[in-house]
């Protein structure tokens, strides 16, 4: 079984700049390409740097959230501030979270790996908790030895 933990987290807010993912939710390659393209855009146009400038820590969030029956995807940071270019304040609830840790060569690979492990391996195997929706996030926490490290945070409830 993959390494994971269940952690109690206080509620927190992520300010995000988002995009709607248009690929079918079963089209993994299509969704992945949309996410990579989105990250390239927010890095190149300066919006990610603007978010990082008002962040309360160095964490960079890649948030998945269903909003009005649309698959939304956000680049975000923890902050109490707002920006005109930000499209959503995302509330993460206080409660138990499934946390999967990992490291990869870059942020895109980390996000893909953690998402695959969390939703493809851990959640199907864990019998005492369930993901019932709400925002989930890959959290890029830093770099060490040439690798990006971070965690996937998924809010869960006891079964």
C-alpha positions as CSV (number, residue, x, y, z in Angstrom):
1,X,0.0,0.0,0.0
2,X,1.2,3.5,-0.8
3,X,2.3,5.7,2.0
4,X,-0.5,8.1,3.1
5,X,-1.6,9.6,6.3
6,X,-4.9,10.9,7.7
7,X,-4.4,14.4,9.2
8,X,-6.7,16.8,10.9
9,X,-6.5,20.3,9.3
10,X,-7.9,23.6,10.3
11,X,-10.0,25.3,7.7
12,X,-7.9,27.4,5.3
13,X,-8.4,29.7,2.3
14,X,-6.7,29.6,-1.0
15,X,-6.9,32.5,-3.5
16,X,-6.9,31.1,-7.0
17,X,-6.7,32.0,-10.6
18,X,-8.6,29.4,-12.5
19,X,-9.7,27.9,-15.7
20,X,-12.5,25.5,-16.7
21,X,-11.2,22.1,-17.9
22,X,-13.2,21.2,-21.0
23,X,-12.0,17.6,-21.5
24,X,-14.2,14.8,-20.5
25,X,-13.5,13.8,-16.9
26,X,-12.3,10.3,-18.1
27,X,-9.9,11.9,-20.7
28,X,-6.8,11.8,-18.5
29,X,-4.4,12.9,-21.3
30,X,-6.7,15.8,-22.3
31,X,-7.1,17.1,-18.8
32,X,-3.4,16.8,-18.2
33,X,-2.6,18.8,-21.3
34,X,-5.1,21.5,-20.3
35,X,-3.4,21.7,-16.8
36,X,0.1,22.0,-18.2
37,X,-1.0,24.6,-20.7
38,X,-2.7,26.6,-17.9
39,X,0.4,26.6,-15.7
40,X,2.6,27.8,-18.6
41,X,0.2,30.6,-19.2
42,X,0.0,31.8,-15.6
43,X,3.8,31.6,-15.2
44,X,4.5,33.5,-18.4
45,X,1.9,36.3,-17.9
46,X,3.0,37.1,-14.4
47,X,-0.2,36.1,-12.6
48,X,1.5,33.3,-10.6
49,X,4.2,35.7,-9.4
50,X,1.5,38.2,-8.4
51,X,-0.1,35.4,-6.3
52,X,3.2,34.4,-4.8
53,X,3.9,38.0,-3.8
54,X,0.8,38.0,-1.4
55,X,1.1,34.5,-0.1
56,X,1.4,33.7,3.6
57,X,3.9,30.8,2.9
58,X,5.8,29.3,0.0
59,X,3.2,26.7,-0.9
60,X,1.8,26.7,-4.4
61,X,-1.6,25.0,-4.7
62,X,-3.0,23.3,-7.8
63,X,-6.7,23.0,-6.8
64,X,-9.4,20.9,-8.4
65,X,-13.0,21.8,-7.7
66,X,-16.4,21.2,-9.2
67,X,-18.3,24.5,-9.5
68,X,-21.8,24.7,-11.0
69,X,-21.2,21.3,-12.7
70,X,-18.0,22.5,-14.3
71,X,-14.5,21.0,-13.6
72,X,-12.5,24.0,-12.4
73,X,-8.7,24.1,-11.9
74,X,-6.8,26.8,-10.0
75,X,-3.3,28.0,-9.4
76,X,-3.4,29.4,-5.9
77,X,-1.7,30.4,-2.6
78,X,-2.7,30.7,1.0
79,X,-3.5,34.3,1.7
80,X,-6.0,36.6,3.3
81,X,-5.5,39.2,0.6
82,X,-7.2,39.5,-2.8
83,X,-6.1,40.4,-6.3
84,X,-8.1,41.7,-9.2
85,X,-6.9,38.9,-11.5
86,X,-7.9,36.2,-9.0
87,X,-11.0,34.4,-9.9
88,X,-12.0,32.5,-6.7
89,X,-11.5,32.3,-3.0
90,X,-11.5,28.6,-2.3
91,X,-12.6,27.5,1.2
92,X,-11.1,24.2,2.5
93,X,-13.1,22.9,5.4
94,X,-11.8,22.0,8.8
95,X,-11.6,18.2,9.1
96,X,-9.8,15.1,8.2
97,X,-7.7,15.0,5.1
98,X,-6.1,12.2,3.2
99,X,-2.5,13.2,2.6
100,X,-0.2,11.6,0.1
101,X,3.4,12.8,0.0
102,X,5.9,12.6,-2.9
103,X,8.6,14.2,-5.0
104,X,9.2,14.4,-8.7
105,X,11.4,16.2,-11.3
106,X,9.0,19.1,-11.7
107,X,5.7,20.5,-10.4
108,X,3.6,19.1,-13.3
109,X,5.0,15.6,-12.7
110,X,4.5,15.9,-9.0
111,X,0.8,16.9,-9.4
112,X,0.2,14.1,-11.9
113,X,1.9,11.5,-9.8
114,X,0.2,12.5,-6.5
115,X,-3.2,12.7,-8.1
116,X,-2.8,9.3,-9.7
117,X,-1.7,7.7,-6.5
118,X,-4.3,9.3,-4.3
119,X,-7.3,8.7,-6.6
120,X,-6.1,5.5,-8.4
121,X,-4.5,3.6,-5.5
122,X,-5.1,5.0,-2.0
123,X,-8.8,6.0,-2.0
124,X,-10.0,2.7,-3.6
125,X,-8.0,0.8,-1.0
126,X,-8.8,2.8,2.2
127,X,-12.0,1.4,3.7
128,X,-12.6,3.7,6.7
129,X,-12.8,7.1,4.9
130,X,-14.4,8.4,1.7
131,X,-14.0,11.5,-0.5
132,X,-17.4,13.0,-0.9
133,X,-16.4,16.0,-3.0
134,X,-15.2,19.5,-2.3
135,X,-11.9,21.1,-3.3
136,X,-8.8,18.9,-3.3
137,X,-5.3,20.2,-4.0
138,X,-1.7,19.3,-4.9
139,X,0.5,21.4,-2.7
140,X,4.0,22.2,-4.0
141,X,6.0,22.7,-0.9
142,X,9.6,23.3,-2.1
143,X,12.7,21.8,-3.8
144,X,15.5,19.6,-2.5
145,X,18.2,17.7,-4.3
146,X,16.9,18.9,-7.7
147,X,13.4,17.5,-7.0
148,X,10.1,19.2,-6.3
149,X,8.3,17.8,-3.2
150,X,4.8,18.2,-2.0
151,X,1.6,16.6,-0.9
152,X,-2.0,15.9,-2.2
153,X,-4.7,17.0,0.3
154,X,-8.1,15.5,-0.1
155,X,-10.9,16.2,2.4
156,X,-12.5,12.9,3.6
157,X,-15.2,11.8,6.0
158,X,-15.3,8.6,8.1
159,X,-17.4,5.8,6.7
